[in-house]
Amino acid sequence: MNRQSFFRLHASIAMLIGVVCPVFAATTGSITGQVTSASSTAISGVTVAAGSVSAMTNSTGHYTLTGVPTGTQTITASKIMYLSGSVQVQVQNQLITAAPAIKLARNWATVTGLVTIDGTTTPISGVVVSTTGGPANVLTGVMGHYTFSKVAGGTQTFVASAAGYNSVSQTAIVPSTGTFHLNFSLFAKTGVTGPGSSIPWNGKNWFLSGCDYAWYNYGTDFGTGGWGKFTNWTQIATDFSSMHAQGVKTVRWWVFADGRYSPEWAAAGDAAVSGLDSQFLANVDSALQIAHANNIYLIPCLVDFHMWTSPISSGGVTGGGHYGLITNSTIQQSYLDNALKPFLQHVAASPYKSNIVAYDIVNEPEWTIKEIWNGSMPLAQVQAFAKNCADYIHTYGGGGYATLGAGTPIWAKYWMGQGLDIYQVHYYPNYDNFNGDGTPGSGLPTYASLNLDKPCIIGEYPTADGNYTIGSSQPLSAQWYLDTIYSRGYAGALGWGFQNMDNSSNWSSFQPVYTNWANVYSAYAGPN
């Protein structure tokens, strides 16, 4: 091969290699910059994009875009609550380009308003107001006002809803700055539209509002026994008159308690029930007359769980020890036929029978149940007792509902399918540690989350609270209990307790907040 042929061959090979294996030069660069407000305050969490390349600003508002094609690029920045902004830059190959700062204008307003009963100026507290353009929801205070501190500008939908009222939805154009006012008027529901919304009674539907009396003297108010008669009916009448003046509509009042006075037992110890003593039904009449005179409705709590715990005796009087009420079918039947039935029949024949809205079968039985709280009573047998009592209430009670006071909200599930008309749960702050996550109020779930098939009331909650300021939003304050129980979908709330009987009760301090709340909800708090 001559010299010229050699060079022609190598040139051909070089051309061939260039065709088969072209070499591409990089044609991208990077962009850095910052996003701020109109006043030059850094904004984090802004999405910045140049074509298909995007990044998010950090805590100082800075961003870096890499792999951006060379040439003129438009950079856009966007974030909810701000109007989008953009700048143009020239991206050079393999270089970092510093972009001018992008300044975003505010696009949010404060939204506030008042929620009232339709056709009136009566405010509604505890209404849940929600919008997709801001925080998930806010609640109206005691005077019916609500405030969203930031709602994105533009067309937004707002919804106001509360137990006992038909929800209302409004669409509004929220400005990009300032304060926007939006009021709601809610219609009260005229019928029960779903579980938990209300309790029907006397032709209307109610949120059962009031307190636990719970006794003048534990276990001795109805009937008599070895200690003589403690009950002062004149004082009880005075107490009920005070409750009426304070706006109380529903009162839970204990009857048999631990069995120390009533019913009558055929023998000492764990024996059958022989009947009711000569004073018992007369005392029931007194209670009904006093309740009727003060427009108050009763939930008699028939039995306390101490009825079947270890007996305690003093001065010839014994409370508790009646295990057979649960475990012995003969003893249980004697209670149903000789105590519960005549009590129910007597009330059903009374002209004041409508003043008993429900019968509470047993107070907090779970503390004695083996499968729930390591007690001695089998769950199935306690459930059977509840079901049998509910059947008697429906047969002989003259229209009164059947309920049962579960010790905590998460225990309501054990009483489904036992014939109850109203579920009832009790809530105290110590339940936050095992019903919730330990934060104040977390142990009180929404009614809906309990997945019950009937309405549910809060039969006890503490009135010994740290804050008695009307309108307070502090968790576990007096106002918080009332507003939260209502807004979380329950059909009633009874505070513990009128007599200031223990460290969970301070009705005298709680009462002004309650009275104000009851007045605000006068069209719905009842019965009336």
DASULWO-V155726 format. One line per field, one symbol per residue. ss: DSSP state (a for helix, b for strand, c for the rest). Layout:
ss: ???
This chain:
ss: ccaaaaaaaaaaaaaaaaaacccccccbbbbbbbbbbccccbccccbbbbccbbbbcccccbbbbbbbbcbbbbbbbbcccbccbbbbbbbccccbbbcccbbbcbcbbbbbbbbbbcccccbccccbbbbccbccbbbcccccbbbbbbbbcbbbbbbbbcccbccbbbbbbbccccbbbccbbbcbccccccccccbbbccbbbbbbbbbbbccccccccccccccccccaaaaaaaaaaaaaccccbbbbbbbbccccccbbcccccccbbbccccaaaaaaaaaaaaaacccbbbbbbbbaaaacccbbbccbbbccccaaaacaaaaaaaaaaaaaaaaaaaaccccaaabbbbbbbbcaaaabaaaacccbcaaaaaaaaaaaaaaaaaaccccbbbbbbccaaaaaaacccccccbbbbbcaaaaaccccccccccccccaaacccccbbbbbbbcccccccccccccccaaaaaaaaaaccccbbbbbccccccccccaaaaaaaaaaaaaaccccbbcc
